[in-house]
Structure formats: C-alpha cells, structure tokens
Amino acid sequence: MIAMDVSPALRAAGVTATGIALLAGALAIGPKHAGLYGLFVITWIGLMGLNIVFGHGGQFNLAQNTLYGIGAFAYGVLTTRGMNPWLGVAIGTAFGAFSGAAMTFVAGRVRGLGLAILTLGIALATPDLFSATSLTGGFNGIVGVPPLSVGDKVLAGNGLLVVLAALAFLVLLLTRYWLTSSWGSALRTVAADPEAAAGMGLNPSRYRTLALTLGGAIIGFAGALYGAYQGYLGYLSFPVTMVILWYLGVILGGAGTIWGPLIGAGVITVVPETLPVSDDLQPVLWGALLVAFVVLAPRGVVAGLHRLMPRPSRSLPLAETAVAAPSGDLPERGRPGGGVVLDVEAMTKRIGGLEILRDVSLQLRAGTVTALLGANGAGKSTLVNCLSGYLPPTSGTVRLDGIDITGAPPTKVYRHGLVRTFQHPRLVTQSTVFENVLAGVHAVERPNALLSALPAIVTRKTRRRQDRAVSAMLTELGIGHLAGERVGDLSAGNRQVVSIARSLMANPAVLLLDEPVAGLSLEEMRRAAETINIIGSRGVAVLVIEHRLDFVRSVAEDAYCLDSGLLIAHGTLDQVLGDPEVRKAFLGTAEAKVPTSEPVDEPRSR
C-alpha cells in the first residue's frame, strides 16, 4: 500500500500532464457532461483523502461518508445563514479534520478490526443522524445551498469547473509532496509494522491519528465542495453504499499510489452513467467488483501499468563525506574510545512463575562488537527485548551513556541511542530501499508535518540534506546501487543490510543485531560481516546474537554466554568458547570441543 518507485522526472511529467488535462477538460466539456465532470473532480479529492488513511496509513476507516457529509452539512448550514462560501469551505475542512482525529480517540487509538467496526457503525448510523436534527433540515434536507462565488460573481458552468479542477490539482500537489517526504516514509513504516516502527522511535498512535486527521480534512474539503456544487443536501446524499464505492475506487486504481484515486474516481463516477444497470442492482455490482479486485488485483490498475514500464534507477546524490547524524533534537553520542556505553546490572525477568533471566549483568563498549551466545531458550531474545524496551525487566537496571533507561518504552530507548534489528528484517517491502532508510532519518529529526507538505522551494534544503545522508549511508554499506529497488525484490542478505542502514540513521550509541545472518548464504554472510565491522569502526557498540560461530569469529571481540537465563561466561571470544560451562551448554558435555570452522571473513583482532 505505498507509492510506486517511478523516477522523479516521470512523476513530474505525470503531474504536469494531469494539470493540463484537468484544465483542458474543464474548459472544453459541454453542458451535457459538465455535472458529471464536476462530480468526478470532487470524488477524486475525496479519494485522495481516503488513500492517505487506507492506502498509506493502513487504517480501515469505513466512515468516509460521515466525514464527507460533515464537511458538506457544515458548509450548507453556515452559508445558508450568511457566511462567505470560501469561509464555509474552510470550516467544513476543519470539521472533517476534527472528526477524523476524534474517531481515533473514541476508539481508544485502535487500528485494524477495532477501527473498522467502530467506523462501520458510524457509517450505518450517518443517514439517521443527519435526518434526526432540524439543523441539517431533517428529512427535507437543506435546499438552496449557496454556490461558490468570487466577490459578487457566482461561479457557474466551465468557470466553476476550472476552479474545482485547480483545487483538486492543488490537493494532488500537496499530498504528493507530503507522501514522498520522510513523513510519508514514516507513515508507511508504521502501517507495515507498528511494533518495529516503535523500535525506530516512531509512535504508532501519533501517525495513525495524523493519517486520519489529514485524510478527514481532505474528505471534509471534498464534502464542502460537494455541498456548494449540488445546491441541495439531504440525509440520503451520504448512504453507506458510498463506503463500498470509495474503497472500490481506491483499490481499483491502486491503494497507496499517487494516481490510483484519479483512476478510481473516473470509474465510480462514469461507469454508473454508462452501464445499463438499475439503481437497485448497482450495489451488487460494486460489491462484486470490490471483491474481485481485492482477490485478483489487490494492488490495482496503477501497479499493473507500472509493471509494463522500465524500471528506474535512482540517482544518488554524491556522498562527499562520511555520514553525519541528521540534525535534530538528539545530543551527540559520547563515545570515548573503548568506554562503557551500555551497563546492565542484575537484570531479572519473570513471566508468571517462570524466571527467564536471572541477575544478568553485562557491559558494551564503544567501537566493540560483542557476541551474545547461548542455545535456543537460553534467554537471548528476552534479554534483547528488555534492553530495547519491548519487555520491562522485573528487576535490575539498564544505563545508556549513564542515563537510566530501565523499563522505558521502545520509542524512548531509541531516542536515547539504543537501536535494534530483528531476525527477519521488518521493512516496508513495497517501498524502495531509499524510502525505507529515509524513514530512519525522519525518526530522528521528526520534522513538522505541515511544513513537509509545502512546495519544494520551502523545504528543498531539508530534503537535500536528508537525501545526502541516506545516500551516503547506502554508499558506505555497499548498497547505493540498490537505492531505487523495491525491498521485496531484494535477497535476504541485502534486506538485512537495508535494515541495518535504517537503524544507523539514528546515529546510535548501541546497536543490537538479532541473528543477522539467519538463512543467509556464505557470500551474504561475508558481506554482513563487512557491514558489522564498518559499524564497529564508527564507534558504535554492537551486540550480535548469533548461532553461527564461523560468523561470530569474523566480527566479535568479546562475548557473553547465557544458559537457562543465567550468565555462565564472559570475556574475550576465545576465552568464552574455551570455557567448560559453555561447551557443556552447547554440546552437553564439558569435554567436547566447540566447532571451530573457518570464519566467513578475516577475524577481528582480539
């Protein structure tokens, strides 16, 4: 559910061509089809709002008919009482934004099925709600809703269509620019994997609320324009069938794409006027089409067209210097050579009556790669989860650069400089490599959401700096040539490198790598070893959880070994591997020798 990786030049050409086509259509269309053209443009605006919520934000808001109606009735009620039409449009937009945000708070900031059930109930009740109050005209609705005007001149005919087309094009520009910024990358990261996003310092609730607020504003804006365009608003103007229609439009065109809403709006406004299907059967037709596209073509028309186009190669800005931490509100990490960065004292974790960890103490030093060894079930993953904030320890302390972060949530741990990866890279597979790593920049900088939607001339300097930081990181880790590739098309090894690159954009003091070479080939393990050694040379304290001892020998200097939640050995890697207790934990007997296969790369000096 994300934007396709089309080259910037092609995107710009597409935007320009769309603007020209919209203007030409508004000027040339005759009276017979003028009404249909206006509804198409307004519907397109509404679908752009739904696309942000659903296509990019992954939220199943089924009450877009409510938001649309709120914007429309806000306009109708206010303008029939003498308010300026454009001020009525602005207030209708604000009502849509407020209502979208309110839905997340009423639902307890839920997502997925919880939000879908809540908003479906609202959608079903919408016609009754609009007919139950005299403010909205009751069953009679509001007649004589004032049209848009400029001064004393009422907009009508082709002139009105030109204004509507211009407003739709403005919404396209702003949403496109915002969704291609680091905010868009972060939003898609949260939608794809909220838990992993939290480990990147991204608060999922914040981004869900933002998506529903922005989407609600755009849908409310479309509703206000609809009220001005139609001149009459009734409770039956916003039926629950609109939910099916709009989702069909977004999915058919391509959820999460820039052009999907445009195609979808054309289908759901034009097809009903051209197909010889009765009004009673149209909901059946739309429902069948929605099911068919979800099953057979879930990525929509735009994705199908995209597969026919030549694959672009993203041109990376030249990285003139080593990667610097993106400027934000984070302090520079203090990393004296070999100094202790992470200090864990007597950590214990109990779940029910089971003691998973018992009095575990360890230290990680700047610029040192440390291995965490242990058989399956030894407590390694639990330790990593406690360090990174996914599980609170029962007792003990965790200090990062001298700051106590014990029990802090993942977002706070990340912002203090401790970052983790997962055994299976948790990336946005339909986004490009560049976009995935760009989300790491956003997690650190947290730029203003509104400024990110402004034209390029306002935020060009910020974007260029972000692009340079991402490009330099990809180049340093040897995957700069993959910047324009979709992550879903990469090998397992390259996905791990992308995951590490995204983590490094936070300029971490500590990096926890959970089985980074699981399932990788020997060549991919060699590349992973090179990457980890580069990270260590940057002064980052690295903790590697890994079973492959040949790989561990290529990267680690120090080691700790866990067995049944107890720390049984620590020291240099050779000392730990030679410890009888470690041999017993790995092979069942203290006399056995731990396998000493050749390292996958030149071993680090120990």
Secondary structure, DSSP 8 states (H G I E B T S, - for coil): -------HHHHHHHHHHHHHHHHHHHHH--HHHHHHHHHHHHHHHHHHHHIIIIIIT------HHHHHHHHHHHHHHHHTTT--HHHHHHHHHHHHHHHHHHHHHHTTS--THHHHHHHHHHHHHHHHHHHS-GGGTGGG-EES----EETTEE--HHHHHHHHHHHHHHHHHHHHHHHTSHHHHHHHHHHH-HHHHHTTT--HHHHHHHHHHHHHHHHHHHHHHHHHHHSEE-GGGS-THHHHHHHHHHHHH-TTSSSHHHHHHHHHHHHHHHS---TTTHHHHHHHHHHHHHHH-TTHHHHHHHHTS-----------SS-----SS-------TT-EEEEEEEEEEEETTEEEEEEEEEEEETT-EEEEE--TTSSHHHHHHHHHTSS--SEEEEEETTEE-TT--HHHHHHHTEEE--SS----TTSBHHHHHHHHHHHHH---TTGGGS-HHHHHHHHHHHHHHHHHHHHHTT-GGGTTSBGGGS-HHHHHHHHHHHHHTT--SEEEEESTTTT--HHHHHHHHHHHHHHHHTT-EEEEE-S-HHHHHHH-SEEEEEETTEEEEEEEHHHHHT-HHHHHHHHSSTTS-------SS-----
